Amino acid sequence: MSPEEARRQSHLKFGNAQQVRENLWQQNTITTIDTLWRELKYGVRTLGRTPGFATIAILVMALGIGGNIALFTVVRSVLLKPLPYRDADRSQR
């Protein structure tokens, strides 16, 4: 097969060389972290435009997270952690 015919066949089989390079780059990079970073920057810019809303949103998130931590701490210490004496699971009659 001549070099021109080989080039033509490879172009038909694989497509444009630049497109193949871009697809390989996209497969070999961590696009999730890149996307997350862009979304985070966009969110910070958006919240920076409305500081009152940003303050309330951050306060509500902090209260929600704190409430969840307190609730799960109580559930863990009362229901899931064994009682501090020997044979705690045995009932007394």
Rosetta blueprint (number, residue, H / E / L):
1 M L
2 S L
3 P H
4 E H
5 E H
6 A H
7 R H
8 R H
9 Q H
10 S H
11 H H
12 L H
13 K H
14 F H
15 G L
16 N L
17 A H
18 Q H
19 Q H
20 V H
21 R H
22 E H
23 N H
24 L H
25 W H
26 Q H
27 Q H
28 N H
29 T L
30 I L
31 T H
32 T H
33 I H
34 D H
35 T H
36 L H
37 W H
38 R H
39 E H
40 L H
41 K H
42 Y H
43 G H
44 V H
45 R H
46 T H
47 L H
48 G H
49 R H
50 T L
51 P H
52 G H
53 F H
54 A H
55 T H
56 I H
57 A H
58 I H
59 L H
60 V H
61 M H
62 A H
63 L H
64 G H
65 I H
66 G H
67 G H
68 N H
69 I H
70 A H
71 L H
72 F H
73 T H
74 V H
75 V H
76 R H
77 S H
78 V H
79 L H
80 L H
81 K L
82 P L
83 L L
84 P L
85 Y L
86 R L
87 D L
88 A L
89 D L
90 R L
91 S L
92 Q L
93 R L
